Amino acid sequence: MGRYILSFGVFSMLFFSCSNNDAADKITDNKPAAEKRMDSITSQIAKARELQETGSYKEAFTIADAMLKKYPGQLDALSIKSEILKAQGKGQEALTLLEKAYSLQPRDKELAYDLAYEYADAKSPKALSLTDTLLKYDKTETIARAWYIKGTYYNNLGNETEALRYFDSSNLADYNFIDAYLDKGQILLRQKKYSQALRAFATGQKVSPATADFYFWVAKTQEAMGNRQDAKTNYERAYALDKTMSEAKEAAERL
């Protein structure tokens, strides 16, 4: 008797499972065409991002390219292609794609910041006009990025005085913006202003104690000052935090 009850139960579960699957299929089939299309775009972009992050640039580029043939204004696909081109050393092509994306969506704040940084990296004065626009309209802490981009532009041109001024403005806007401390410290180290450089790096360490770069640059500064033992200790700390930092490991071994 129990065997038949079990069989009936299994049959019932299979029946209802199949019924539920059929119902789910019908729900999926009844999705509006626009919603199905968005699901497809989302999954393709996610796949391209995953491939990009694992270094499979060719496959990621192919997916993004196919997306853009269907939807020429797809911002994520444009962004992926731009990032891959930059990673491949094709800076101008990457910049052109970002400019296209920005022209399609000029109100996208993140896109504007990305483009401004690329302008600064390319030593283009367009970085200044775009950051001026961001400074005018961005009323949040992210405004620190606009000041930092201005500093980066001048730093790339070799104008260290202006670069330092804007890095300071960045940290006034957001005390926790660590990139400004790092770049400021490196300029001061180049200028052999060792105490000031150490102060900049130390502030960055206080904000982000797990960032290996700060220990590395503290060590570089200490080495330049002739403090070999402390430099060695900080090179070792940098390498302990980031095992890809082979330069820190080699420096510690050298000392």
N, C-alpha and C positions, 0 to 999 in steps of 0.2 A: 504493500500500500504506500509506504513511504517513498519507494522508488518512483511511483507514478506521480505523486505530489511534487517530488523534486523535478521530474521531467517537465511537468506542467509549469513549475516555477521558472525553469530555464527558458522554456518556450515563451512564457509570458514576458520575461525580461528581454529576450531577443526581439519579440514582436514590438514591445514598447520602445526598445532602443532603435529599431529600424524606423518606427513611426516618428520618433523624435528627430532622427537624422534627416528623414524626409521633410519634416517640418522646418528644420534648420536650413536645408537646401532651398526650400520654397521661400523662406525669409530672405536668404542670400540672393535668390533669383529675383525677388521682388524689390531689391535695392534699386534706387534711381540710378540711371546711367552715370550721372555726375558723381555720385557717391562711390560707385564702383571704380570710376576713373581715378578718384582721389586715393582710394585704397591701393590701387596699382602704383600710382606715383610715389606714395609714401613707402611702399615696400621696395621699390626699385632704388629710391634715394638711400634708404637704410642699407641696402645691399652694397651700393657703390661706396658709401661711407666706411662700411666694414672692410671692404677690399682696400680702400685707400689707407686705412689705419694699419693694415697688415703689410703695407708696401706693395700690394698688387696693383700698381698704378695703371698698367695697360688695361686690365679688366675693368677697373673702376672708371677709367676714362671712356672706354667703349660704352658702358651703361649710360654715363652722363651724356655722351654724344648722341646716343640713340634717343634719350629723353628730349634733348634739345631739338632734334629733328621733328619730333611730334609736337613739342611745346616750347617754342623758341624763347619764351620769356620765363622759363622755370628757373627761379633764383638759386635754388639749392644745387641744381645741375651746373649752372654757371660758376657757382662758388667752388664746387668740387674740381671742375676743370681748371679753374684759375689756380687753386692750391697745388694741384699736381704739376702744372706747367712751371710754377715757381720752384717747386722742389726739384724739377729737372733743369733748373738754371735758365728757363725761358721767361725772364722777368717781364719783358715788354709785352709778350703775348698774354701773360697772366694779368697784367695791369689793364690791357685793353678789354678783357672779359669782365673785370671788376667794374670798369667804367660803364660798360654796357648794362650790367646788372643795376648799377646805381641810377642810370638814366631811366630805367624801367620802374624803379622804386626809390625815388629820392627821399622819401620820408622814413625809410628803414634806417634807424640809428646805428645798429650794429654794422650794417653794410657801409654806412658813411665813415665810421671809424676804421673799418678794414681798408677802405679805399684811401683815406687820409694817411694811414700808416704806410701803405705801399707807395704813395707819392713821396713821403719823407724818405723812404728807403731808396727810392730812385732819384733823390735829390731834386725833386720837382717842386717849384714854388707853389704849385697847386695845393700842396699840403697846408700852406698857411691860410689860403682863402677858405678851404674846406673846414679847417679847425676853427677859424673865426666864426663860421656859420654854426658850428657845434657849440662854441662858447656862448653864442647868442641865445640858442634855443634849449640846450641841455641844462636843466636845473637840478640834476641829481649828482651823486658822488662820481658817476662815470665821467664827469667833466675833467677829472684828473687825467684821463687818457688824452684829452685834447691838448692840455699843457705839455704832457709827456711827448706827444707826437711832434709838437713844435720844437721841443728840446732835441728830439732825435734828428729832426731835419737839420738844425744848426750843428749838431754834433757830427753828422755825416759830411757837412761842408767844412768842418774843421774850425768852426767858430765856437770855441769852448766857453767863452764868456756868456754868450747868449744861451747856449745849451744849459749851463749851470743855472742860469736865471729861471729858465722854464722848468727845469727839473724841480727846483725849489717850489715853484708855483704849483706843480703837480702834487707835491707832498703837503702843501698848504690846503689844497682842495680835498685831499684824502691821505691822511697820515699813514694808512696801511698799504698804499700803492708802492709795492716793493721794487718794481722795475726802475723807478726813478732813483732810489737809493743806490741800486747796483750800478747804474750808468754814471751817476754823479760821482760815486767813489772811484770808478775807473778813470774818470777825467782827472780827479785830484791826484790819483796815483801817478798818472802820466806827468802831471805838473810837479811831482815830487813834494806835494803837500801831504806828507804821510799821516800826520795826526788828524787832519781833516778827513782824509780818505778812510782811516780806521773808524772815525766817528760815524761816517755815512754807512759803512758796512755794518757796524755794530747796531745801528738803529734798525737796519734791515733785518739783522739776526733776531733782534728783540721782537719784531713784528712777525717774522716767519722763521722760527728756530730750526725747522727741519729742511730749510733750503740749502742745499750743498754749495751753491755758488758763492754764498756769503763767506763760508769758511775758507773756500778756495782763495777768494780775493783778499781776505784778511791775511791769509798765509803769504800771498804774493807781496803784500805791503810789508809784513813783518820781515820777510826775506830781504826786501829792498833796504830795510832799516838795519840789517845785520843781525836780526834776532832769529837765528837759525833754529833753535830748539822749539820755540813757540810756533814758528812757521811749519816745522815738521809735524807738530801735533795737529795743527789745523788742516794741513794737507790730508793727514790720516782721517780726520773727522769728515772732511769733504768726501773722500773716497768711501768711507763707511756709509754715508748717506746716499751716495750715488755711485754704484759699481761701474757705470759706464765712463766715469771721469778718470780715464787712464792717465791724464796729464798730472792729476793730483797724486796718484799712486807713484808715478815716476819721480815727481818732485820730492816726495817724502823719502823715497829710497836714495835719491841723490844726496839729500841732506843727512 
